[in-house]
Amino acid sequence: MMGFGQKQALALAEPAGRYDASDSPGASPGQRRDQRRHQRLSYRDPVQARLIGLPGAMGATQLWALLAHDLSETGSMLSSPELFPVHSRLLLVISPAEVSEPIRVVGRVIWVAREDLQERYQLGVHFEEASDLARVRLQQLVAKRARSAAGARSDRD
């Protein structure tokens, strides 16, 4: 079984691909099953992130501007200029136009992939901690965006 440090080295050494905490060394992204329990929808908005949980860690006080690619009640795929190791914990601040106050959640990086031909990384983040209010607001946001997307599809038909 590959250790954490080895997976990180793999992510840095290979130009493209996806590496996560449950990968076997020979598994390719196409061989993995989609294990999502909640609907994931396209979500192209900025998200702020701060690394947490590791005293003295790189950038523990730095705030990064990431771009979300999709969103669900339990996670998001983010694009980042910074490589965050698998298992990193991030405080995420989601600030869509539909809400008056930002939604704050703590997420754990569960997979990392380098974006083709760029010095950017895709991160799969699972939301682990959120207040009850943040969870309700996240559910409402996902439902509202899903309805908007469904309405846009029916308008095109």
VENKA-V925757 format. One record per run of one state. SS is the DSSP state (h for helix, s for strand, l for the rest). FROM is the first residue (numbers start at 1). LEN is the number of residues. Records with the same first field share a line. If there is no record, write none. Layout:
# VENKA-V925757
SS=FROM-LEN ; FROM-LEN
This chain:
# VENKA-V925757
l=1-3 ; 14-5 ; 21-8 ; 32-9 ; 43-3 ; 53-11 ; 72-3 ; 81-8 ; 95-8 ; 115-6 ; 130-2 ; 157-1
h=4-10 ; 29-3 ; 132-25
s=19-2 ; 41-2 ; 46-7 ; 64-8 ; 75-6 ; 89-6 ; 103-12 ; 121-9
